[in-house]
Amino acid sequence: MTDLEFVQNCCSHEKKCWNEFNQRYSRLIYSYINRIFRLKGVSLTGDLSDDICHEIFVVLSENNFKRLSSFKAKNGCSLATWLRQVTVNYCLSYIRKMKPLISLEEERESGLTLKDTLKSSTKSSPEIIHEKEALKSLDECVNKLEDKDRHFVDLFYRQNRTFEDVGRLFNVSRPSIDMRKFRIIAKLKDCFRLKGFALDL
Amino acid sequence: MNEKIEGLLKKLCVSDYYRPPEPVGACPDENTMACFCEEKLGKQEQAALVAHLASCEQCLEQFIVQLNIIHGSLEDVPADLLLKLESLIAEDKPPAFEIILRALGKTFKLIASSGDVLLGQEIMPVSVLRGRKINNFQDTVTILKDIDDIRVEIQINSKTPNKFNVTVKTKYKDSLKMIKDLRITLVKSGMELESYITGQSRVIFENVSLGKYNLEVSSQDNKMFSVLVDIRK
């Protein structure tokens, strides 16, 4: 029986089939949950992994198996990989909701906002003005880059992605990423110089 | 040599000036992402997805996390959790329709059915029969019901006061031709009593006693629906 046929049987409310689905995939999903939380450095207190596992199975089975029946075995893709994707999406969304958000503008006990605290206090006003102008000009240079190069800048400098992650995404080797990075930095430096900045960069 | 400009880029990315690039294309569904992880996408679709992932932080995060959790030993699921997961669905889906009869010697009284009754050449809903005060039948009662594109016809025939023959016919609703290769199973209290494959003609379960039964109709590998037959004294 193919994965798709197996899912179709489960979705037709066959109790025997649903129990087999649990036997086959509950350990996998349970293990994925624990690995995701460990990877993201979030501790699973109490029975949280049990609760999340239960919630995922509820999501798969509720509304007449709406979510489980959305598995299409596209291009022969396996049910295990699809379930891994479902588990990742669910857990990341859960972790995002768990993390408390701290507002930059909200005043804290000290009377300062987080934004005030993050501001550098060691720089003089002319230095701050110069840096602001430099950032504005660099932003203009970044915006002149091709879209794919702007994405590259975002991956490395905002998202702080590793070379390994970027290499896996583009399916390329480290030297080829180094080369691309070198080319983008060179473009930015040229643009920056033309704006009258930092020839010593 | 590039340290200064790279430091400035990092500052830029957290400054008010910076606007992250807009994602290219729509976020993929789980089927497409799973295919990508198994390297089963066509070239064009793969290129479009890579462009999207490079520009959508959330989808990229999902992809990176996926890659990092593939390997590792499997952990056991606590027994009580497994029980909870198994109980998420009820025993079985409800029957597509039911036939509830009371046996009165060799005659029947029709108590309830959501199917229609074949009366001579006429097919009548049970409510119409009830309106006409027709609910007693001689030794045979025939109930029909259309389920999707299948017409199911169940005839209950009294052999002796407490023994019955239950005949099942499955036809295509439009052409009324018999459907071959369906499995019809007579189940009582979760136990399979008899099972036959439909051929050119009907399936007959002979000498069925009083009681509550499920007639399960399945294709080669898929349970399609069931019919509750309850013959009471």
Interface residues (C-beta under 8 A of the other chain):
Chain A: M1 E5 Q8 N9 S12 H13 E14 K15 W18 N19 N22 S26 R27 L28 Y30 S31 Y32 N34 R35 I36 L39 K40 D50 C53 H54 F57 V58 S61 S70 F71 K72 K74 N75 G76 C77 S78 T81 W82 R84 Q85 V86 V88 N89 L92 E131 A134 L135 K136 L138 D139 V142 D147 K148 R150 H151 F152 V153 D154 L155 F156 Y157 R158 Q159 R161 D165 R168 L169 F170 N171 I185 L188 K189 F192 A198 D200 L201
Chain B: M1 N2 K4 I5 E6 L8 L9 K10 K11 L12 C13 V14 S15 Y17 Y18 P20 P21 V24 D29 E30 N31 T32 M33 A34 C35 C37 E38 K40 L41 G42 V50 A51 L53 A54 S55 E57 Q58 L60 E61 Q62 F63 I64 V65 Q66 L67 N68 I69 I70 G72 S73 L74 E75 D76 V77 P78 L81 L82 K84 L85 E86 L88 I89 A90 E91 D92 K93 D221 N222 K223 M224
